[in-house]
Amino acid sequence: MLKFFKHSYIAQLVVIVLLIVVLWLPVFISQAYEIAVENPITPLYNIIVNICGHSSVVISILAFVVFIVNVLFFNSMLSVNQFVTRNSSIGAFVFVLCMCCIPMQDEYYPFLLASPFIMIAIQTMYLIYQVDRPEMYLMNSGFFIALASMFYFPAIILIFWVLVSISIMDFKELKHYLIPVLGFFFPYFILLVLFYFNHTLVENINTYLLSFNEMGLEKLGVKTADFVVLVIVLALTWLSLMVIMSDKMDNSVATRKKVSETIWLFFFGFVMLFMQKPVMYNGLIFMVLATFVSMVLCYVKKTKIMDIVIVVMMLVIIVNQYLPLFGVVL
């Protein structure tokens, strides 16, 4: 199976799309889920909800299309940054499995709609080490994170990831730290102006402040199944990093810095888990896990053992997606 996905042809793309359809079919079979409630702190998500007429079917279709786009973009991002071998579709395959390891529900859609902007911001930060004048890239990274946070509010914390990444890339000048912050605040400045003209400025500022106050592990109530998934994610990440940091992988300066950025991204993704209910409907940690696992699988030599592991993992994930249809919630 690994050998099959180490190429990127029409056959691999068809198999990946079919896998996505299988994993997303329960979303369309059961329309018991209601769309996430509109919130002043997610203005762009609210616009999408209104355009879709508050229809769970229409929003599910939109989320499905966005998910496919994310899969293709993610695979391209890994290939361009030499995290995986050229013309490989293994990143897309692993991304689908990691992002679908929990049943799709309405609370997941805000993150899913924000994820294209998150991935664009990540790719932008990967590029700043390779350009002579990174100012525009830094501005764009802050800008796209702000847009992502207007779909999915916990993404706001990633502006701090950008600042950490700048230090990893050895930028010393103060302007390099201020530029992404300015890019981040630009969309919010426009939003505040709109609130002001709608006479809702004070009310919405209070809503934002309340959202920060409501963050915290003690208020989330992590379920046993969520805890098990988190333990597995942490274990897989640790094992993957052991391989990535070994001599078996590409250890060029550029790759090492990008891996360091990604490790910090995992840390912020873990923090984001505890910024919104329910805990597991933040997909960033799974996105980063997919990055690490894809890197490792591209260099695995004992493919027969890994093929068995991947098949078992795929079957478990498919069963987990269909269990809610039978009223089974772990």
C-alpha positions as CSV (number, residue, x, y, z in Angstrom):
1,M,0.0,0.0,0.0
2,L,2.8,2.4,0.9
3,K,4.5,1.8,-2.5
4,F,1.1,2.6,-4.2
5,F,0.9,6.0,-2.5
6,K,4.5,6.9,-3.1
7,H,3.4,8.0,-6.5
8,S,1.0,10.7,-7.5
9,Y,-1.1,9.7,-10.4
10,I,-4.8,9.6,-11.3
11,A,-5.2,6.1,-9.8
12,Q,-3.9,7.3,-6.4
13,L,-6.1,10.4,-6.6
14,V,-9.2,8.3,-7.3
15,V,-8.5,6.0,-4.3
16,I,-8.0,9.0,-2.0
17,V,-11.2,10.6,-3.2
18,L,-13.1,7.3,-2.7
19,L,-11.7,7.0,0.8
20,I,-12.9,10.6,1.6
21,V,-16.4,9.7,0.3
22,V,-16.5,6.6,2.5
23,L,-15.4,8.5,5.6
24,W,-17.7,11.5,4.9
25,L,-20.8,9.4,4.0
26,P,-22.1,9.2,7.6
27,V,-22.3,13.1,7.6
28,F,-24.8,13.0,4.7
29,I,-26.6,9.9,5.9
30,S,-27.3,11.3,9.3
31,Q,-28.5,14.9,9.4
32,A,-29.0,14.8,13.1
33,Y,-26.2,17.4,13.5
34,E,-27.1,21.0,13.7
35,I,-24.8,23.7,12.4
36,A,-22.6,25.4,14.9
37,V,-24.3,28.4,16.5
38,E,-23.3,31.8,15.1
39,N,-21.1,33.8,17.3
40,P,-19.9,37.4,17.0
41,I,-16.3,36.2,17.4
42,T,-16.6,34.2,14.1
43,P,-17.9,36.8,11.6
44,L,-16.6,35.0,8.5
45,Y,-18.1,31.7,9.5
46,N,-21.4,33.5,10.2
47,I,-21.4,34.9,6.7
48,I,-20.9,31.4,5.2
49,V,-23.8,30.1,7.4
50,N,-26.1,32.8,6.2
51,I,-25.1,32.3,2.5
52,C,-25.9,28.6,3.0
53,G,-29.3,29.5,4.4
54,H,-28.5,27.8,7.7
55,S,-28.9,24.5,5.9
56,S,-26.8,21.7,7.4
57,V,-26.8,19.8,4.1
58,V,-25.4,22.8,2.2
59,I,-22.8,23.5,4.8
60,S,-21.8,19.8,4.8
61,I,-21.4,19.8,1.1
62,L,-19.3,23.0,1.3
63,A,-17.2,21.5,4.1
64,F,-16.7,18.3,2.0
65,V,-15.4,20.3,-1.0
66,V,-13.1,22.4,1.3
67,F,-11.8,19.2,2.8
68,I,-10.8,17.8,-0.6
69,V,-9.1,21.1,-1.4
70,N,-7.3,20.9,1.9
71,V,-6.1,17.4,1.1
72,L,-4.6,18.4,-2.3
73,F,-3.0,21.6,-0.9
74,F,-1.6,19.7,2.1
75,N,0.0,17.1,-0.2
76,S,1.4,19.8,-2.4
77,M,2.8,21.7,0.6
78,L,4.7,18.6,1.9
79,S,6.1,17.9,-1.6
80,V,7.2,21.5,-2.2
81,N,9.0,21.7,1.1
82,Q,10.7,18.3,0.6
83,F,9.0,16.7,3.6
84,V,8.1,13.8,1.4
85,T,9.5,12.6,-1.9
86,R,8.5,14.3,-5.1
87,N,5.3,13.2,-6.9
88,S,4.1,11.3,-3.8
89,S,0.5,11.2,-2.7
90,I,1.2,9.7,0.7
91,G,0.7,13.1,2.4
92,A,-2.8,13.3,1.1
93,F,-3.6,9.7,2.2
94,V,-2.3,10.2,5.7
95,F,-4.0,13.6,6.0
96,V,-7.3,12.0,5.2
97,L,-6.9,9.4,7.9
98,C,-5.6,11.8,10.6
99,M,-8.3,14.4,10.0
100,C,-11.0,11.8,10.0
101,C,-10.0,9.9,13.1
102,I,-13.0,11.3,15.0
103,P,-16.6,11.4,13.7
104,M,-17.3,14.5,11.7
105,Q,-19.8,16.7,13.4
106,D,-21.0,20.3,13.2
107,E,-18.5,21.7,15.7
108,Y,-15.7,20.6,13.3
109,Y,-16.9,22.8,10.4
110,P,-15.6,26.2,11.7
111,F,-12.1,24.7,11.9
112,L,-12.4,23.0,8.6
113,L,-13.4,26.3,6.9
114,A,-10.5,28.1,8.6
115,S,-7.9,25.4,7.7
116,P,-7.2,26.7,4.2
117,F,-6.1,30.0,5.6
118,I,-4.1,28.2,8.4
119,M,-2.3,26.1,5.8
120,I,-1.5,29.2,3.6
121,A,-0.1,30.9,6.7
122,I,2.0,27.8,7.4
123,Q,3.3,27.6,3.9
124,T,4.1,31.3,4.0
125,M,6.2,30.8,7.1
126,Y,8.0,27.9,5.5
127,L,9.0,30.2,2.7
128,I,10.5,33.1,4.7
129,Y,13.8,31.4,5.1
130,Q,14.2,31.1,1.3
131,V,13.6,34.7,0.3
132,D,15.8,37.8,0.6
133,R,13.0,40.2,1.5
134,P,10.5,38.4,3.8
135,E,8.5,41.4,4.8
136,M,5.5,40.7,2.5
137,Y,5.5,37.0,3.6
138,L,5.5,38.0,7.2
139,M,2.6,40.5,6.6
140,N,0.6,37.8,4.8
141,S,1.1,35.2,7.5
142,G,-0.4,37.5,10.1
143,F,-3.2,38.5,7.8
144,F,-4.2,34.9,7.0
145,I,-4.1,33.9,10.6
146,A,-6.5,36.7,11.4
147,L,-8.9,35.5,8.6
148,A,-8.7,31.9,10.0
149,S,-9.5,33.2,13.5
150,M,-12.7,34.8,12.1
151,F,-13.8,31.3,11.1
152,Y,-12.5,29.5,14.1
153,F,-11.5,31.7,17.0
154,P,-8.9,29.5,18.7
155,A,-6.7,30.0,15.6
156,I,-5.9,33.5,17.0
157,I,-3.2,31.9,19.1
158,L,-1.2,31.1,16.0
159,I,0.0,34.7,15.8
160,F,2.3,33.7,18.6
161,W,3.5,30.7,16.6
162,V,4.5,33.1,13.9
163,L,6.6,35.1,16.3
164,V,8.3,32.0,17.6
165,S,9.0,30.8,14.0
166,I,10.6,34.2,13.2
167,S,13.0,33.6,16.1
168,I,13.7,30.1,14.8
169,M,14.6,31.6,11.4
170,D,17.2,33.8,13.1
171,F,15.6,37.2,12.2
172,K,17.0,39.8,14.6
173,E,15.4,43.1,13.6
174,L,12.3,44.3,15.5
175,K,10.4,45.1,12.3
176,H,10.3,41.4,11.4
177,Y,8.3,40.8,14.6
178,L,6.0,43.8,14.2
179,I,5.1,43.2,10.5
180,P,3.0,40.0,11.1
181,V,1.3,41.6,14.1
182,L,0.3,44.6,11.8
183,G,-0.9,42.1,9.2
184,F,-2.9,40.3,11.9
185,F,-4.6,43.5,13.2
186,F,-5.5,44.9,9.8
187,P,-8.6,42.6,9.3
188,Y,-9.6,43.2,13.0
189,F,-9.3,46.9,12.5
190,I,-11.8,46.7,9.7
191,L,-14.1,44.5,11.8
192,L,-14.0,47.0,14.7
193,V,-15.0,49.8,12.3
194,L,-17.9,47.7,11.1
195,F,-18.9,47.0,14.7
196,Y,-18.7,50.7,15.4
197,F,-21.0,51.7,12.6
198,N,-23.4,49.0,13.5
199,H,-23.5,50.3,17.1
200,T,-22.3,47.0,18.5
201,L,-18.7,47.8,19.3
202,V,-18.9,47.6,23.1
203,E,-21.1,44.5,23.0
204,N,-18.8,42.6,20.7
205,I,-15.7,43.6,22.6
206,N,-17.3,42.2,25.7
207,T,-18.0,39.0,23.8
208,Y,-14.4,38.6,22.8
209,L,-13.3,39.2,26.4
210,L,-15.8,36.6,27.6
211,S,-14.4,34.1,25.1
212,F,-10.9,34.4,26.5
213,N,-12.3,34.0,30.1
214,E,-14.1,30.8,29.1
215,M,-10.9,29.0,28.0
216,G,-9.6,26.4,30.3
217,L,-9.2,22.6,30.7
218,E,-11.4,22.4,33.8
219,K,-14.5,23.6,31.8
220,L,-14.2,21.2,28.9
221,G,-14.8,17.7,30.3
222,V,-12.5,15.5,28.2
223,K,-14.2,12.2,27.4
224,T,-12.4,8.8,27.8
225,A,-12.3,8.3,24.0
226,D,-10.9,11.8,23.5
227,F,-8.2,11.1,26.1
228,V,-7.2,7.8,24.4
229,V,-7.0,9.6,21.0
230,L,-4.8,12.3,22.5
231,V,-2.5,9.7,24.0
232,I,-2.2,7.9,20.7
233,V,-1.5,11.2,18.9
234,L,1.2,12.2,21.4
235,A,2.8,8.7,21.1
236,L,2.8,8.7,17.3
237,T,4.2,12.2,17.3
238,W,7.0,11.3,19.6
239,L,7.9,8.1,17.6
240,S,7.8,10.1,14.4
241,L,10.1,12.8,15.7
242,M,12.6,10.2,16.8
243,V,12.9,9.0,13.2
244,I,12.8,12.5,11.7
245,M,15.6,13.7,14.0
246,S,17.8,10.6,13.1
247,D,20.3,10.5,10.3
248,K,17.8,8.6,8.0
249,M,16.1,11.8,7.1
250,D,17.1,14.9,5.2
251,N,18.9,17.1,7.7
252,S,19.6,20.2,5.6
253,V,19.5,23.5,7.5
254,A,16.3,24.6,5.7
255,T,14.5,21.3,6.6
256,R,15.7,21.4,10.2
257,K,14.3,24.9,10.6
258,K,11.0,23.9,9.0
259,V,10.7,20.9,11.3
260,S,11.4,23.1,14.3
261,E,8.6,25.4,13.1
262,T,6.3,22.4,12.8
263,I,7.2,21.1,16.3
264,W,6.2,24.4,17.7
265,L,3.0,24.3,15.6
266,F,2.2,21.0,17.3
267,F,2.6,22.7,20.7
268,F,0.2,25.5,19.8
269,G,-2.2,23.0,18.2
270,F,-2.2,21.1,21.5
271,V,-2.9,24.3,23.4
272,M,-5.7,25.1,20.9
273,L,-7.4,21.8,21.9
274,F,-8.4,23.4,25.2
275,M,-9.7,26.7,23.8
276,Q,-13.1,25.5,22.6
277,K,-15.7,22.8,23.3
278,P,-15.6,20.0,22.5
279,V,-12.0,19.3,22.9
280,M,-11.4,17.1,19.9
281,Y,-12.9,19.4,17.3
282,N,-9.7,21.3,16.7
283,G,-8.0,19.6,13.8
284,L,-4.6,21.4,13.8
285,I,-3.0,18.8,16.0
286,F,-4.1,16.1,13.5
287,M,-2.8,18.2,10.6
288,V,0.7,18.4,12.2
289,L,0.6,14.7,13.1
290,A,-0.2,14.0,9.4
291,T,3.0,16.0,8.5
292,F,5.2,14.0,10.8
293,V,3.8,10.6,9.9
294,S,4.0,11.3,6.2
295,M,7.6,12.2,6.5
296,V,8.4,9.0,8.3
297,L,6.4,6.8,5.9
298,C,8.2,8.1,2.9
299,Y,11.5,6.6,4.2
300,V,10.1,3.3,5.6
301,K,11.9,0.3,4.2
302,K,9.8,-2.5,5.9
303,T,6.7,-1.7,4.0
304,K,4.8,-5.0,4.7
305,I,4.6,-4.3,8.4
306,M,3.6,-0.7,7.9
307,D,1.0,-1.8,5.3
308,I,-0.7,-4.0,7.9
309,V,-0.6,-1.2,10.5
310,I,-2.1,1.3,8.0
311,V,-4.9,-1.1,6.9
312,V,-5.8,-1.7,10.5
313,M,-5.7,2.0,11.3
314,M,-7.9,2.7,8.2
315,L,-10.5,0.1,9.2
316,V,-10.7,1.4,12.8
317,I,-11.2,5.0,11.5
318,I,-13.9,3.9,9.1
319,V,-15.7,1.9,11.8
320,N,-15.4,4.9,14.2
321,Q,-17.1,7.1,11.6
322,Y,-20.1,4.8,11.2
323,L,-20.7,3.9,14.9
324,P,-22.7,7.1,15.6
325,L,-25.2,6.0,12.9
326,F,-26.0,3.0,15.2
327,G,-26.2,5.2,18.3
328,V,-22.8,4.2,19.6
329,V,-20.8,7.1,21.0
330,L,-17.5,6.3,22.6
